[in-house]
Amino acid sequence: MKKLSLLSFFVLFLSFQVSAQAPSVYQNAQGQYIDADGALFTGNLTLFYANGKMESVYDVVDGVKSGDITVYYMTGAIKEKGAFYNGAKSGEWVSYDENGRISSIAFYKNNVKEGTWKVWDKNGVLRSEMHYKAGQKTGTWKTFDEHGKLVDSVNY
């Protein structure tokens, strides 16, 4: 019983520490994250929904998002995973439906669409495949029906 009480206290203390972190950091008019002392914040931020579940977790360096980000549904399931570099979306971004299935994969380079993007429907069937180069449409864009059969393609 003593071990259970000690474990409960530790869990409550840890969750209080994480929850207390967000109110001491805010965004200024320029969108930079500022700590309680008015300095540019560097660290990990965890935001919560009103129901106590995590909304998002991400890293901030010198006041801007930089590093991995995970966004959650109110149910606690992962909604999106990606990364920022100096405040800009960068690399692979994966979105999930509430059942944990991948619904889309996108790529960014310095906040600009880049590479092959794919979108799946709620049944896990690939419905679209798109290509970007420096934010511009390129290559062959494909559209698939509910069975995954190619129904349209457009060249850019």
N, C-alpha and C positions, 0 to 999 in steps of 0.2 A: 504494500500500500504506500509506503514511504517513497519507493522508487517511482511509482505512478504519479504521486503528487509532485515530486521533483521534476519528472519529465513534463507534466502538464504546465508547471511554472515556466520551464525553459521554453516550451513551445509558445506559450502566451507572451513571454518576454521577447522572443525572437520575432513573432508576428507584429508586436507593437513597434519594435525597432524599424521593421521594413515599412509599416504603415506610416510611421511618423516621418519617414524620409521625404515623401512627396510634398507635404505642406511647407517645408523649409526651402523649396526650390520653386521658382516661378519663371514664366517667360516674359521678357520685356517687349516693348513695342517693335523691336527689330527681330523678334523671334528667338533671341538668345536665352539660354537657361542661366538664371542668376541664383546664387545661394543666399542664405539669410544675411550674410555680411556684405552683399552687393557685388561680390566677385563673380566672374564667369565660373559656372559649375563644371566640375569634372567628376564623373562617377556613374553609377548605375541607377536608373530611375525605374520604379515600379508603380504603375498607376492601377487603381482599383475601381470597379463598378460600385454602385450603392449597395449591392447585395454582398459585398466583401470579396467577390472573386476578382482575380487579376484581369485588368483590361489590356495592359501592355507592359513589356519589359524592354528597356533599351539602354544603351550606353551614350553618354554625353562627354565630349572632350572640348575643353575651352569654350563652353557655352553652346555647342552645336552637336546634333546627333551624329555620332560616328561609331560605327560598329553594328553588331547584330541587333535586330528588333524582332520581337514576337508579339503578335496581337492576338487576343483571345475573344471568343464569343462570351456572352454573359453566362453560358452554361459551363465555361471552363475549357471547352474544346479550343484547339488552336485554329485561328481564322487566317492568319498570314504570317509568313516568315520572310525576312529580307535583311538588307544591310544598308547602312548609310556610310558615306565617306565625306567628311567635311560638310555635313548637312544635306548632301545630295544622295538620292537613291542610287545604289550602285550594285552591280552583279545580279544574281538570280533572286527573284521574288516569287514565292509559291503561296497560292491561296488555297484554302481548304473549305469544304462544305461542313455543316455542323456534325456530320457523321464521320469526319476525318478523311474523306476522299479528296484527292487533289482536284480542284476546279479550274485552276489556271497556273501557268508558269510564264513569267515575264522576265525580261532582262533590261537593265538600265546601265548607262554609263554617264556619270555626272548629271543625273536627273533627266537624261534623254533616252528615249526608247532605242534599244539596240538588240540585234539578234532575233532569234526565232521565239515567237510567242505562241502558246497553245492554250485552248479552252476546251474543257470537258463538261458534259451535261451531268445532271444529278445521278444518272445511271453509270457514269464512268466512261461514256462514249466520247471519243474525240470529235468535236464539232467544228473547230476552226484551227487553222494554222496560218500564222502571219509572220512576215519578216520585216525587220527595220534595219536601216543603216543610218546612223547619226540622226535619228528621229524621223527619217523619211521612209515611206513605204517602198519596199524593194522585193524583187523576186516574185515567186508565184504564191499567191494567197489562195488557200483552199478552204472550202466549206463542205462539211460532211452531214449526211442525214442521221436520223436517230439510230441507224444500224451501223454507222461508221462508213457508209458508202459515199465516195466522192460525188458531190452533186454540182459543184461549181468551182471554177478556178479563174483567177484574174492575174495577169502579169503586170508588174510595175517596173 
